Amino acid sequence: MEEKKKAQNISQGETQVKDMPLKKKLLRTFLVCLAFCAFFGVLFVILYYTGAWDFLKDREKVQNWIASLGFWGLFIFVALQFLQVTFLPLPSTITTLAGVYVFGPLKAALLSLAGVILGSVFAFFLGRVFGKKLVEFMVGKDTCEKWTKFLTDAKYSFFIMMVLPVFPDDVLCLVAGLTDMSWTFFVVTNLISRPIGIFTTCYLGSGELIPYHGWGLGVWAVIVVVVAVLIYLSYRYRDQIENFMRKTFRTRKKQAEAEGAIEVQVQSTKTAEQKPQKDAKTRQNRQFERKKNVTPNTISEPANEKTKTNSENSNEKPKKQN
């Protein structure tokens, strides 16, 4: 009963989100963006009045300061990338671009890759060892149940979701530990998918491929518009996208279960259709057997009566002669 109530509550929540008007969705998105802008605005004011902004604007000073830290400067950045995957609610794009500003695109990409891979493996370890309660505490109950079911049904979609920036890759690493996904599959998928996003972010953000001046400004304007449209469409049609990926990348086990369920339904309908015919045949056979059993007895009884009468008559004739 409790599981049915939970499922009903989840379905009601999903229907409420689906039935939410487009204006409310856009308003909620706008409020989230406004909150981020307010946060960074306050951060900028603090940095500006403390004098740290002037220091951060000078890239050479920042690079020299990080270089003066030696190993610890590299360790702090890798640790930051590690923590943003597991515990810190920071977008990976921001920390990666900060690394590009300090270390350059190639070095920042390699350091980010090390921290993100280690953080992803540790997140999978947390889900696998400590279980559902910890994951629900970290990402929320509804989110945990949604993506656990999704990865259970369509394990091979994990690679696509780790490449596309629309899906919550850090949450997926935690939730993947709750499924039957193997360590080998998880690690190999991260080693292939993570470099794609990290190197793309580093080299695009560095301005080496597309500069932030001249002809690059027009290209960046087009990229921003295209990305905004893709984010809007992915948010608008996310249910259809998720259903498509679930059907496309469904595991063999789930396909076999679905096919088995269909076969069971077909067999049940066939048996339901054949049952009246079988009942009619069994009734006819029983009636036929009853007739067989009844006819010999009815024939034998008059025969016995005739034999009795003949024996009596034979006994009476000698008495008359005497």
Phi, psi and omega in degrees: 000317181295320180295323178295320179296319178298316180297321178295319179296318179296315180296322177296319178297319179294320179293324177297319178294321180292321182281353181296131180298159182295326180297319180293322178296316178295323179295319179295318177297319179297320180294323177296315178296323179295321178296319177296317179296321178295320180298312181289332175294316177296320178297320179296318180299318180296314180294324183291314184281341175272352180087358180288336182293321178296324178291318182289335179291332180273102185295323180295320178297317180296316180296320178294322179293318178295321179294327179293335177284340177068230182301323184293331175295317176294320181296320181297318180292316178297319178296323178296317177294324177297315185287328181290339175282324189259309191239321185277130179278061181247136174295135182294334180297320182294312181293324179293316179294328175296321176295324177297319180297325184271314190256345189093165188295314185291310182295320178295323179295316181293316178294318178297320180298318179297312181293319182291318179296315178297318178295322179295316178296320179292323177296317176298321178297319179298315179294322183287321186272311188269345168085195191292324184298316180293318181295319177297323178294325185276323186243349183102148186292312182297317179296319179298312182294322181297307185283335174295314178296321181296311181290332176292320180284322186226075184295323186284351173284352181301322180295314181296319182291332178284337179276315183286138182281359182285328187268151180281088187296323180293320177294321181296326178295321177294313185291329181300332178293342179274347182265184178272018179294135182278160177298319182298312180298318182294312183294315180297319178298318179292321180295334179270317189276323184297316180300330181299309181289320184291313180293324176297315179297318183294314185280330173287321180288337181285340182083006180283322179281312179234109184290162179266026179209162178064227182296338181294332181296318177295320179294318179296324177298317178295317180298317180298317180295315181297316179296318179298318179294318179295319178296318180296314181295320179294326177286323182291320184245035184292327179295317178294321179295316180295319178295320178298315180292325179295320179286322184288317186255026179296137181291160180298324181298314180291324177296318179296319178296318179295316178296322177297320178295321178294318179297320178297319179296318180296316179296321179295320177294320178297314179296324178294324178285324183278343184297313178300322179295318178295319180297320179295319178296317180296323178296317178297319179295319179296317178298320180295319179294321177298318178298321178298316182289332183279320187296318179296323180293318180294328179284321184289329182295311176296329178295320178296321179296319179298319180296323179296314181296321179295320179293323178294317180297322179292329178286327182286328183297316178297326179299318179296323180292323179292000000 
